[in-house]
Amino acid sequence: MLTTRHSARSVVTLAAVLALGAFAPADALAQREARDDEYAVNDPRVQHRSYVMQETGETIPYALFVPSGYDPANPAPLMVSLHGAGRQYDWLMNYAGFLDQAEHHGYVVVTPLGYTRRGGYGYRGDSEQDRRAEQDVMNVFRLVTDELNIDESRIYLWGHSMGGAGTYYLASRYPDVWAGLAAVAGGSMNAGYVDAEAIRHIPFLVIQGSEDRVVPTAGVRESVAKMRALGMQHLYIEIPGGDHSLFISRDPEVVGHLFSFFDLVSKKTQGK
């Protein structure tokens, strides 16, 4: 995979996307749009990057945050963060206090696109686009772990809404990678794309708004009940009056639950 770095203001243009026709099948180009490469965050701490997906020849963006205290001599924890449907690939880095807390706690953070803004990270099925959405996440994961000194016992996966469902799915597909998981207003242990036995050893944080009209809270409670029945190490936080999105994106205290939980768990603590 070829990788490039961009300034915070660089965006892949429609012309650049169309130019990929020499490399990518027509159906792949029909599924991707110029808007898939748009970003949301202008914070100079965020590195907007891209790489070339070997399977299609397409240039796919991702965002990376490296804390100022990162020392290549010391392994750092990594948080792979999955955005919700329709959002830009770096959207989660714009949540209130997210980057400040990543800096404070010393986390490297990467936000992959998932091939398109509505790609689903593979949980929706086994179409070519589904496979590419999953592959994009794992390609970016490998790029970061190859470049930086990442603590293999402290690699975490979380997502919001569609990204929450993607968290359950990718955890099931790669259960030996993750030291901890978190799903915010998305996904379920009872979904067909989840291998409950494969992920029962991974500590899991679930955050949900009580008034979510997109992902019903009753279903989330049932998912948590299954975690309890499986004897999983888990924490459920239900925010009274919380909606589907703003209850976390605009509240640094809720965002802080992610870092507090991941600070407590690692592969060294799994099963203890």
C-alpha positions as CSV (number, residue, x, y, z in Angstrom):
1,M,0.0,0.0,0.0
2,L,1.2,3.5,-0.9
3,T,0.7,6.1,1.7
4,T,0.6,9.9,1.5
5,R,0.2,12.7,4.0
6,H,-1.8,15.9,3.4
7,S,-2.0,19.2,4.9
8,A,-5.1,19.8,7.0
9,R,-6.8,21.5,4.1
10,S,-6.2,19.0,1.4
11,V,-9.2,17.2,-0.1
12,V,-9.3,14.6,-2.9
13,T,-11.1,16.3,-5.7
14,L,-13.8,14.8,-7.9
15,A,-11.3,14.9,-10.8
16,A,-8.9,12.8,-8.8
17,V,-11.6,10.3,-8.0
18,L,-12.6,10.0,-11.6
19,A,-9.0,9.6,-12.6
20,L,-9.0,6.3,-10.7
21,G,-11.0,4.8,-13.5
22,A,-7.8,3.5,-15.0
23,F,-7.3,1.3,-12.0
24,A,-10.7,0.5,-10.4
25,P,-13.7,-1.6,-11.7
26,A,-16.6,0.5,-12.8
27,D,-18.9,-0.9,-10.0
28,A,-16.4,0.2,-7.4
29,L,-16.3,3.8,-8.7
30,A,-20.1,3.9,-8.8
31,Q,-20.1,3.1,-5.1
32,R,-17.6,5.7,-4.1
33,E,-18.2,9.5,-4.3
34,A,-16.1,12.5,-4.0
35,R,-17.8,13.4,-0.7
36,D,-16.4,10.2,0.8
37,D,-13.0,11.9,0.9
38,E,-14.2,15.0,2.7
39,Y,-13.0,15.7,6.2
40,A,-14.6,17.6,9.1
41,V,-11.8,18.5,11.5
42,N,-9.4,21.5,11.0
43,D,-7.4,20.9,14.2
44,P,-3.7,21.0,13.3
45,R,-3.1,18.1,15.6
46,V,-5.0,15.8,13.2
47,Q,-3.0,14.3,10.3
48,H,-5.2,13.8,7.2
49,R,-3.6,11.0,5.2
50,S,-4.4,8.6,2.4
51,Y,-3.2,5.3,1.0
52,V,-3.8,3.4,-2.2
53,M,-5.9,0.3,-1.8
54,Q,-4.1,-2.3,-3.8
55,E,-7.3,-4.2,-4.6
56,T,-8.8,-1.3,-6.5
57,G,-6.1,1.3,-7.1
58,E,-8.3,3.9,-5.3
59,T,-6.9,6.5,-2.9
60,I,-8.6,6.1,0.5
61,P,-8.4,8.8,3.2
62,Y,-7.9,8.3,7.0
63,A,-7.0,10.5,9.9
64,L,-4.3,10.0,12.5
65,F,-3.7,11.7,15.9
66,V,-0.3,11.1,17.6
67,P,0.0,12.6,21.1
68,S,2.8,15.1,21.6
69,G,4.4,12.9,24.2
70,Y,4.7,9.9,21.9
71,D,8.2,8.4,22.2
72,P,9.1,5.7,19.5
73,A,11.1,4.0,22.2
74,N,7.9,3.4,24.3
75,P,4.9,1.5,23.1
76,A,1.7,3.6,23.0
77,P,-1.9,2.6,23.2
78,L,-4.0,2.7,20.0
79,M,-7.7,3.6,19.7
80,V,-9.3,2.6,16.3
81,S,-12.4,4.8,16.0
82,L,-15.3,4.1,13.7
83,H,-17.7,7.0,12.6
84,G,-21.4,6.8,12.1
85,A,-23.3,6.5,8.8
86,G,-22.8,9.5,6.5
87,R,-20.2,11.2,8.6
88,Q,-16.7,12.2,7.5
89,Y,-13.9,9.8,8.3
90,D,-12.4,12.1,11.0
91,W,-15.8,13.0,12.5
92,L,-15.2,11.4,15.9
93,M,-12.1,13.5,16.4
94,N,-14.4,16.5,16.5
95,Y,-16.3,15.3,19.6
96,A,-16.0,17.7,22.6
97,G,-12.7,17.1,24.4
98,F,-11.8,14.0,22.4
99,L,-8.4,15.1,21.2
100,D,-7.6,16.8,24.5
101,Q,-8.3,13.6,26.3
102,A,-6.4,11.5,23.8
103,E,-3.4,13.8,24.4
104,H,-3.8,13.7,28.2
105,H,-4.0,9.9,28.3
106,G,-1.4,9.3,25.6
107,Y,-3.5,7.5,23.0
108,V,-2.7,7.3,19.3
109,V,-6.0,7.5,17.5
110,V,-6.8,6.5,14.0
111,T,-10.2,7.0,12.2
112,P,-10.6,5.0,9.0
113,L,-13.2,5.8,6.4
114,G,-14.6,2.3,5.9
115,Y,-14.3,2.6,2.1
116,T,-17.4,4.9,1.9
117,R,-19.2,7.1,4.4
118,R,-22.0,4.5,4.7
119,G,-19.8,1.4,4.2
120,G,-20.8,-0.4,7.4
121,Y,-17.3,-1.8,8.0
122,G,-18.5,-5.2,6.7
123,Y,-21.3,-5.9,9.1
124,R,-24.2,-5.5,6.6
125,G,-23.3,-8.5,4.4
126,D,-20.8,-10.1,2.0
127,S,-21.0,-7.9,-1.0
128,E,-17.8,-6.5,-2.7
129,Q,-18.4,-3.2,-1.0
130,D,-18.9,-4.8,2.4
131,R,-15.6,-6.6,2.0
132,R,-13.8,-3.4,1.0
133,A,-15.3,-1.5,3.9
134,E,-13.8,-4.1,6.3
135,Q,-10.6,-4.3,4.4
136,D,-10.1,-0.6,4.5
137,V,-10.2,-0.6,8.3
138,M,-7.7,-3.4,8.6
139,N,-5.4,-1.8,6.0
140,V,-5.3,1.4,7.9
141,F,-4.8,-0.5,11.2
142,R,-1.8,-2.2,9.7
143,L,-0.4,1.1,8.3
144,V,-0.4,2.6,11.7
145,T,0.9,-0.4,13.6
146,D,3.7,-0.8,11.1
147,E,4.7,2.9,11.3
148,L,4.4,3.5,15.1
149,N,5.4,1.7,18.2
150,I,2.1,0.4,19.4
151,D,1.5,-1.6,22.5
152,E,-0.1,-4.8,21.3
153,S,-1.7,-5.4,24.7
154,R,-3.5,-2.0,24.5
155,I,-5.2,-1.8,21.1
156,Y,-8.8,-0.7,21.4
157,L,-11.8,-0.5,19.0
158,W,-14.9,1.7,19.4
159,G,-17.5,3.3,17.3
160,H,-20.7,5.4,17.3
161,S,-24.0,4.3,15.7
162,M,-23.0,2.5,12.5
163,G,-19.5,2.4,14.0
164,G,-20.9,0.7,17.1
165,A,-22.2,-2.1,14.9
166,G,-18.9,-2.2,13.1
167,T,-17.2,-2.6,16.4
168,Y,-19.2,-5.7,17.2
169,Y,-18.5,-7.1,13.8
170,L,-14.8,-6.4,13.5
171,A,-14.3,-7.6,17.1
172,S,-15.9,-10.9,16.0
173,R,-13.8,-11.1,12.9
174,Y,-10.5,-10.3,14.7
175,P,-11.0,-11.2,18.3
176,D,-7.3,-11.6,19.1
177,V,-6.4,-8.1,18.2
178,W,-8.5,-6.0,20.7
179,A,-7.8,-5.4,24.3
180,G,-11.1,-3.6,24.8
181,L,-14.2,-2.5,23.0
182,A,-16.8,0.2,23.2
183,A,-20.0,0.8,21.3
184,V,-22.0,4.0,21.6
185,A,-25.6,3.9,20.4
186,G,-25.0,1.1,17.9
187,G,-24.7,-2.7,17.5
188,S,-25.9,-5.6,19.6
189,M,-24.6,-8.9,21.0
190,N,-27.8,-10.4,19.6
191,A,-27.1,-9.4,15.9
192,G,-26.5,-12.0,13.3
193,Y,-23.1,-10.6,12.5
194,V,-21.7,-11.1,16.0
195,D,-19.8,-14.1,17.2
196,A,-20.6,-13.9,20.9
197,E,-18.3,-16.8,21.9
198,A,-15.4,-15.2,20.0
199,I,-15.6,-11.9,21.8
200,R,-16.8,-12.9,25.3
201,H,-13.2,-12.6,26.7
202,I,-12.9,-8.9,25.6
203,P,-13.9,-6.1,28.1
204,F,-16.8,-4.1,26.6
205,L,-18.1,-0.7,27.3
206,V,-21.6,0.2,26.1
207,I,-22.9,3.8,26.2
208,Q,-26.5,4.6,25.3
209,G,-28.9,7.5,25.6
210,S,-32.1,6.7,27.3
211,E,-34.1,8.7,24.7
212,D,-32.4,7.4,21.6
213,R,-35.0,7.3,18.8
214,V,-32.6,5.7,16.2
215,V,-31.3,2.8,18.2
216,P,-33.9,1.7,20.7
217,T,-32.6,1.6,24.3
218,A,-34.6,-1.6,25.0
219,G,-32.6,-3.5,22.5
220,V,-29.3,-2.2,23.9
221,R,-30.4,-3.4,27.4
222,E,-31.1,-6.8,25.9
223,S,-27.6,-6.8,24.4
224,V,-26.1,-5.9,27.8
225,A,-28.1,-8.7,29.4
226,K,-26.5,-11.2,27.1
227,M,-23.1,-9.9,28.1
228,R,-24.0,-10.5,31.7
229,A,-25.3,-14.0,30.9
230,L,-22.0,-14.8,29.1
231,G,-20.0,-13.6,32.1
232,M,-18.4,-10.9,30.1
233,Q,-16.4,-8.1,31.7
234,H,-18.5,-5.1,30.8
235,L,-19.8,-1.7,31.8
236,Y,-23.1,-0.2,30.7
237,I,-23.6,3.5,31.0
238,E,-27.1,4.8,30.2
239,I,-27.3,8.6,29.9
240,P,-30.7,9.9,31.2
241,G,-32.4,12.0,28.5
242,G,-29.6,11.2,26.0
243,D,-30.4,11.2,22.3
244,H,-28.6,9.3,19.6
245,S,-25.7,11.7,18.9
246,L,-25.4,15.0,20.7
247,F,-25.3,13.3,24.1
248,I,-21.8,12.3,23.5
249,S,-20.5,14.5,20.6
250,R,-21.1,17.7,22.7
251,D,-20.3,16.3,26.2
252,P,-16.7,15.8,27.2
253,E,-17.7,14.0,30.3
254,V,-19.4,11.3,28.3
255,V,-16.4,11.2,25.9
256,G,-14.2,10.7,29.0
257,H,-15.9,7.4,29.8
258,L,-14.1,5.9,26.8
259,F,-10.7,6.8,28.0
260,S,-11.4,5.9,31.6
261,F,-12.6,2.5,30.6
262,F,-9.7,1.8,28.2
263,D,-7.2,2.9,30.8
264,L,-8.5,0.1,33.0
265,V,-8.4,-2.8,30.6
266,S,-5.7,-4.5,28.6
267,K,-4.9,-7.9,27.3
268,K,-3.0,-8.4,30.5
269,T,-6.2,-7.9,32.5
270,Q,-8.6,-10.0,30.3
271,G,-10.3,-12.7,32.2
272,K,-9.2,-11.3,35.6
